[in-house]
């Protein structure tokens, strides 16, 4: 029996960079990264909503989440298209993730503002761990397989940009 959601067998397309199976070969093959993005995006959105309580949105955090999620979404959408999914399907999945993330930000804003700082720290640590897990499991291996030589400097530049954003925004 295969663990995880159907079609997740090759969710991490790299590790030998196995191309994602076509939809006809494995139903739901394009959903695994999208589900990961959803699980990653919900706690991130809770944090954004939590920070918005009292008008204290940390712009650097929002920029960092965007920088992390944009290539993740591109990678997933590309994988879904290669697996034979139509444009409407891909846009629907990502539109749903955006909507769910917006709802999570609203929930964070309306319900989490009064929770203990320790609980806020747990939510933030979970979100940070989700970002790191997605990067380590999927994004970095795929980037090294597909864009070998420039990916190291590009990654370093991304971390530097996040550092600068945290110091200036």
N, C-alpha and C positions, 0 to 999 in steps of 0.2 A: 504494500500500500504506500502510495506517495504522500509524504507529509505536505502540509500547506495547502493553499488554495489551488484549484485545478489550473493547470497551465503554468504553475510557479516553478516547475522543475528547472527551467532555464531562465528564471527571472533575472539572475545575475548573468547577463549574456557573456561576460568575460570570465576568464579563468579558463583560458583556451579560446576565449571569445567565440563561443558557440552562438551562431545566429539564432535569434528567437524563432521558434517554430511558427509556421504558417497557421492561421486560424483553422484551416481544414485539418491540420495535423494534431493540434492541441487546442481545443476550445478554451477560450479565456486566456490565451497566451499573452495578450497585451495588457492584461489587467494587473499583473503582479507589481510592477513598478508604480503604477497609479495607486494601488492600495497602499504601498509603502509610502508614497507621497501624502496620501490622506492621513495615515497614522503619524507621519512626521509633521504634517501641516496643522493638525488640530491642536496639539499642545503649543506649537509656535503661535497660532492665532489666539489661543487663550492668553498667552503672555502679552501679545500686542494689546488685547482688550484690557488685560489687567493693568498694563502701563498707561492706558488711556484714562483710567479712573483718576479724576482730578487733573486731567490735561497734562500728564507726565509721560507722553509717548516718547520713548527713546528712538530717535530717528535712525541711529546707527544700528539698532537691533532690527528695525524694519528693513533697512537697506541690506543688512547681512542675510536676513531670511530670503529676501528677493534674490540676492546674488546666488545663494545656495539653491533656491528652488527653480530658477529660470533654466539652467542647463539640465536639471533633473527632469523638468517637464518636456524640454526639447528631446531629450534622450528617449523618454517614454513614448512621446507622440511619434517619433521616428520609428521606434520599435513596433508600435501598433500598426503604422502604415505599412512597414515591411512585412508584417504578419498578415496583411490582407484586410485590415479594418478600413472602413470608409471614413472620409473626412467628418461626416456628421457624427459618427460614433466617437471619434477621437475628441472632437469639440464638446460633445455631450459629457464625456467622462471628465474632461478638464474643467468644463463649466460647472459641473456638479462638485468637483473638488474645491473650486474657487468659492462657490456658494456655501458649502459646508464650512470652509475656513472663515468666511465672513460671519456665519452664524456663531461659530466658536469664539470669534473675537467679541461679538456682542454678548455672549454668555460670560466670557471672561470679564468684560466691563461691568456687567450688571450684577454678577453674583460673586466674583472672587475678590473684589476690592477690600472686603473686611476680613479676609482670612489671615491667619497667623503668618508671620514672615517665614517661619520654618516650612509651612505648607507651600508658600509661594516659591521657596527655594527648591522644594521637591519637584514642583511642576516645571520650573526653569531647567533643572538638571535633566529631567526626562526629555524635554524638548532638545536640549543640547546633545544628549546622547542619541536621539533619533537622527539629528543632522549628521553627527559623526558616523553613525552606523550606515546611513545611506551613502555617505561619501566613501567610506572604507569598503563597503560591500559591493557597490555598483558603479558609482561615478568615477572614482580614481582608476580601478582596473580597466574599465571601458575606455577611459581617456588615454591611458598608457598604451592600450592595444591599438587604438584608432589614430592617435596623434602623437606618436612616440616622442620625438625629440623636443618639441616646444612645450610639452605639458608641464614639466617641472617648473620652468620660469613663469608660465602662466598661472600655475597654482600658487607659487610664491607671491606673484603680483596680486592675486586675489586676497590672500591673507594680509598683505601689506595694505591693500585698499580698505579691508575691513578694520584694520588697526587704525588707519588714518580717520576713517569715519567715526570710530569710537572716540577719538581724541578731539575731533573738530565739530561734530554734529550734536 
